[in-house]
């Protein structure tokens, strides 16, 4: 059993250690410790100042580059789609900044926006896969010559969407087939039409896609990464190109789960579908109308600054 003398010795040892520390700190070690701390603080302040200077210089350079890109881009984009009827389709969630930025560049290009539908979650909800197949089979009969080969539901639905937006009556007006398909897609909850009723057939399609793998809230309130659905959107993009003859898939990222990247990773699809990456930045947004103009002349390309892009900028006449 531990007696009182043990506790007494322990307490004396603690007080002795404190006394030695105080004496040394106030005596021979005081200057060395103080000097060391002062030097470290001064070094950290100097490093912070250098980093701030470097950051300011980098930001200034980026701002200058942005102004140059805007000036040059405006000259290239202006009038590039003058009078061209374009439908802008949102494939799921696309941020307002990205959407508005792309629309601004299309406006500068002189494009006439005839429709702005949004595709709903019903296109990629795994719980509705069987329903999509049923709907696709029902729509196939109304597609006629535009019906794609094979039985992939995404491709059939994409073809139906493209006909609904681009089917014409021989002039600028929409065909009865296009109007009927649009009404069916809206009625079954696959598309949400824009604020303005579409009265003219589109000549080109811009497909805007958001980043893949967005966090989703579970029923228990936790968050988990959503499964990327590039196969759905690539199927839609491919069918849209086959039907319209001029479709551009544009997204903000080069993430492996991104639809733009999925197209570029498939040589067969990339040979048909034009993509634009980086539309969360000015350069990417400028590329969208230029890519549409190029696609209308039969040029296919993958535009952006990534290694697998075929060019930074679409060809400009």
C-alpha positions in Angstrom: 0.0 0.0 0.0 1.4 3.5 -1.0 2.0 5.6 2.2 2.2 9.3 2.8 6.0 9.4 2.3 5.6 8.3 -1.4 3.2 11.2 -2.0 5.5 13.6 -0.3 8.5 12.6 -2.4 6.4 12.9 -5.6 5.2 16.4 -4.7 8.7 17.5 -3.9 10.0 16.2 -7.3 7.3 18.1 -9.1 8.1 21.4 -7.4 11.8 20.9 -7.9 11.2 20.4 -11.7 9.1 23.5 -11.8 11.7 25.5 -9.9 14.5 24.4 -12.2 12.4 25.3 -15.3 11.6 28.7 -14.0 15.2 29.4 -13.1 16.5 28.3 -16.4 13.8 30.1 -18.3 14.4 33.3 -16.5 18.2 32.9 -16.6 20.6 31.4 -19.2 17.9 30.0 -21.6 15.7 33.1 -21.6 17.6 35.0 -24.4 18.0 31.9 -26.6 14.4 30.9 -26.4 13.2 34.5 -27.0 15.6 34.9 -30.0 14.5 31.6 -31.6 10.8 32.4 -31.3 11.4 35.9 -32.7 13.3 34.5 -35.7 10.6 32.0 -36.4 7.8 34.7 -36.2 9.8 37.0 -38.5 10.4 34.1 -41.0 6.7 33.3 -41.1 5.8 36.9 -41.6 8.3 37.2 -44.5 7.0 34.0 -46.0 3.4 35.2 -45.7 4.3 38.5 -47.4 6.1 36.7 -50.3 3.1 34.4 -50.8 0.7 37.3 -50.8 2.9 39.2 -53.4 3.1 36.0 -55.5 -0.7 35.5 -55.3 -1.4 39.1 -56.2 0.9 38.9 -59.2 -0.7 35.6 -60.4 -4.2 37.0 -60.0 -3.3 40.1 -61.9 -1.9 38.0 -64.7 -5.0 35.9 -64.8 -7.2 39.0 -64.9 -5.2 40.2 -67.8 -5.5 36.9 -69.6 -9.3 36.9 -69.0 -9.6 40.4 -70.5 -7.6 39.4 -73.5 -9.6 36.2 -74.1 -12.8 38.2 -73.8 -11.7 40.8 -76.3 -10.4 38.2 -78.8 -13.3 35.8 -78.2 -15.9 38.5 -78.7 -14.4 39.3 -82.1 -14.4 35.6 -83.1 -17.9 34.8 -81.8 -19.8 37.9 -83.0 -22.1 37.0 -85.8 -20.8 33.4 -86.1 -24.4 32.0 -85.7 -26.3 34.9 -87.1 -29.9 33.8 -87.6 -29.2 30.2 -86.7 -32.0 28.6 -84.7 -30.6 26.8 -81.7 -32.2 24.7 -78.9 -30.3 24.7 -75.6 -31.0 21.5 -73.6 -30.0 21.0 -70.0 -29.1 17.4 -69.2 -30.0 17.4 -65.5 -28.6 20.0 -63.1 -26.5 22.8 -64.6 -25.5 25.8 -62.5 -27.1 29.2 -63.3 -23.7 30.8 -63.9 -22.7 28.2 -66.5 -26.1 28.3 -68.2 -26.2 32.1 -68.3 -22.5 32.3 -69.4 -23.2 30.0 -72.4 -26.4 31.8 -73.3 -24.5 35.1 -73.3 -22.0 33.8 -75.8 -24.8 32.4 -78.0 -26.4 35.8 -77.9 -23.2 37.4 -79.0 -23.0 34.9 -81.8 -26.4 36.1 -83.1 -28.1 32.7 -82.5 -31.9 32.6 -82.2 -32.8 30.5 -79.2 -36.0 28.6 -80.0 -36.2 26.3 -77.0 -34.6 25.7 -73.6 -35.9 22.4 -72.2 -34.5 20.6 -69.2 -34.3 16.8 -69.0 -35.5 15.5 -65.7 -34.2 12.9 -63.3 -36.5 10.3 -65.0 -33.8 10.0 -67.7 -31.2 8.5 -65.3 -33.1 7.3 -62.2 -32.1 3.7 -61.8 -35.5 2.9 -60.3 -37.2 3.9 -63.5 -35.1 1.9 -65.9 -37.8 -0.5 -66.8 -40.2 2.4 -67.4 -37.7 4.1 -69.7 -37.5 1.0 -71.8 -41.3 0.8 -72.0 -41.6 4.5 -72.9 -38.8 4.2 -75.5 -40.5 1.3 -77.1 -43.7 3.3 -77.3 -42.0 6.3 -78.8 -40.0 4.3 -81.4 -43.2 3.8 -83.4 -43.6 7.6 -83.8 -40.0 8.2 -84.9 -40.3 6.6 -88.3 -37.1 7.0 -90.3 -35.4 8.7 -87.3 -35.7 5.6 -85.2 -32.2 4.4 -84.2 -30.9 0.9 -84.6 -30.8 -1.3 -81.6 -33.0 -1.2 -78.5 -31.1 1.0 -76.2 -33.6 3.2 -74.4 -31.3 6.2 -74.0 -30.6 6.3 -77.7 -34.3 6.0 -78.6 -35.3 8.7 -76.1 -32.4 10.9 -77.4 -33.7 10.5 -80.9 -37.2 11.4 -79.8 -35.9 14.5 -78.1 -33.9 15.6 -81.2 -36.9 15.1 -83.5 -39.1 17.1 -81.0 -36.7 20.0 -81.2 -35.5 19.9 -84.8 -38.4 18.3 -86.8 -39.6 20.9 -89.3 -42.6 21.3 -91.6 -40.3 22.0 -94.6 -39.7 25.6 -93.6 -38.9 27.2 -90.2 -42.0 25.8 -88.5 -42.2 22.6 -86.5 -43.7 19.5 -87.9 -46.7 17.8 -86.4 -44.5 14.8 -85.5 -42.1 17.1 -83.6 -45.0 18.8 -81.7 -46.5 15.4 -80.8 -43.2 14.0 -79.5 -42.6 17.0 -77.4 -46.0 16.8 -75.8 -45.5 13.2 -75.0 -42.1 13.7 -73.4 -43.4 16.6 -71.4 -46.6 14.7 -70.4 -44.7 11.7 -69.0 -42.3 13.9 -67.1 -39.2 13.5 -69.2 -38.7 17.1 -70.1 -39.6 20.4 -68.6 -40.2 23.0 -71.3 -38.8 26.5 -71.1 -40.8 29.6 -70.4 -41.4 30.3 -74.1 -43.3 28.0 -76.3 -41.3 26.6 -79.2 -42.7 27.7 -82.5 -39.7 27.2 -84.8 -37.6 24.1 -85.5 -34.0 24.2 -84.2 -31.2 23.8 -86.7 -28.6 22.9 -84.0 -28.6 21.5 -80.5 -26.4 22.6 -77.5 -26.5 19.9 -74.8 -25.3 21.4 -71.5 -24.3 18.8 -68.8 -23.2 19.5 -65.2 -20.4 17.9 -63.3 -20.6 14.2 -62.5 -20.7 12.7 -59.0 -22.7 15.4 -57.2 -23.4 14.5 -53.5 -26.9 13.2 -52.9 -28.8 13.1 -49.6 -29.9 9.7 -48.6 -33.2 8.8 -46.8 -31.3 8.7 -43.5 -30.0 12.2 -44.0 -26.5 11.3 -44.8 -24.7 12.3 -48.1 -23.2 10.0 -50.6 -21.6 10.4 -54.0 -24.1 10.0 -56.8 -23.3 7.4 -59.5 -22.1 9.2 -62.6 -24.4 8.6 -65.6 -22.2 9.4 -68.7 -23.6 6.4 -70.6 -27.1 8.0 -70.4 -26.0 11.4 -71.7 -23.6 10.0 -74.3 -26.5 8.0 -75.7 -28.6 11.1 -75.8 -25.8 13.1 -77.4 -25.1 10.5 -80.1 -28.8 10.2 -81.0 -29.2 13.9 -81.0 -26.3 14.3 -83.5 -27.6 11.5 -85.8 -31.0 13.2 -86.0 -30.1 16.9 -86.0 -26.8 16.7 -87.8 -25.4 19.5 -85.6 -25.3 18.7 -81.8 -22.6 19.9 -79.4 -22.2 18.4 -75.9 -20.7 20.9 -73.5 -19.7 20.4 -69.8 -17.6 22.0 -67.1 -15.1 19.3 -66.2 -12.8 16.6 -67.5 -13.6 14.3 -64.6 -13.5 10.6 -65.4 -17.2 10.3 -64.6 -18.1 13.3 -66.8 -20.1 12.8 -70.0 -17.7 15.0 -72.1 -14.9 12.7 -71.0 -16.9 9.6 -71.7 -17.4 10.8 -75.3 -13.7 11.5 -75.8 -12.8 8.1 -74.3 -14.8 6.3 -77.0 -13.2 6.8 -80.4 -16.4 5.7 -82.3 -18.6 8.3 -80.5 -15.9 11.0 -80.6 -15.8 10.6 -84.4 -19.5 11.8 -84.5 -20.1 14.0 -81.5 -18.5 17.3 -80.9 -17.7 18.2 -77.3 -16.6 21.4 -75.5 -15.0 21.2 -72.0 -14.4 23.9 -69.4 -17.6 25.8 -69.8 -17.3 26.9 -66.2 -14.6 29.3 -67.6 -14.8 32.0 -70.2 -12.7 30.1 -72.8 -15.1 27.1 -72.7 -18.1 29.3 -73.1 -16.6 31.1 -76.1 -15.9 27.8 -77.7 -19.6 26.7 -77.6 -21.0 28.9 -80.4 -17.8 28.4 -82.4 -18.2 24.6 -82.0 -21.8 24.8 -83.2 -20.8 26.9 -86.2 -18.1 24.4 -87.1 -20.5 21.4 -86.6 -23.0 23.0 -89.0 -20.2 22.9 -91.7 -19.5 19.2 -90.9 -16.5 19.6 -88.7 -16.3 17.4 -85.6 -13.9 18.2 -82.8 -13.2 17.9 -79.1 -12.4 21.4 -77.9 -10.7 22.4 -74.6 -7.3 22.6 -72.9 -7.1 19.0 -71.8 -4.6 16.5 -73.4 -7.3 14.5 -75.2 -8.8 17.6 -76.8 -8.3 17.8 -80.5 -7.9 21.6 -80.4 -8.1 24.5 -78.0 -10.3 26.5 -80.3 -12.7 25.4 -83.0 -11.8 26.4 -86.6 -13.0 29.9 -87.5 -13.8 31.0 -91.0 
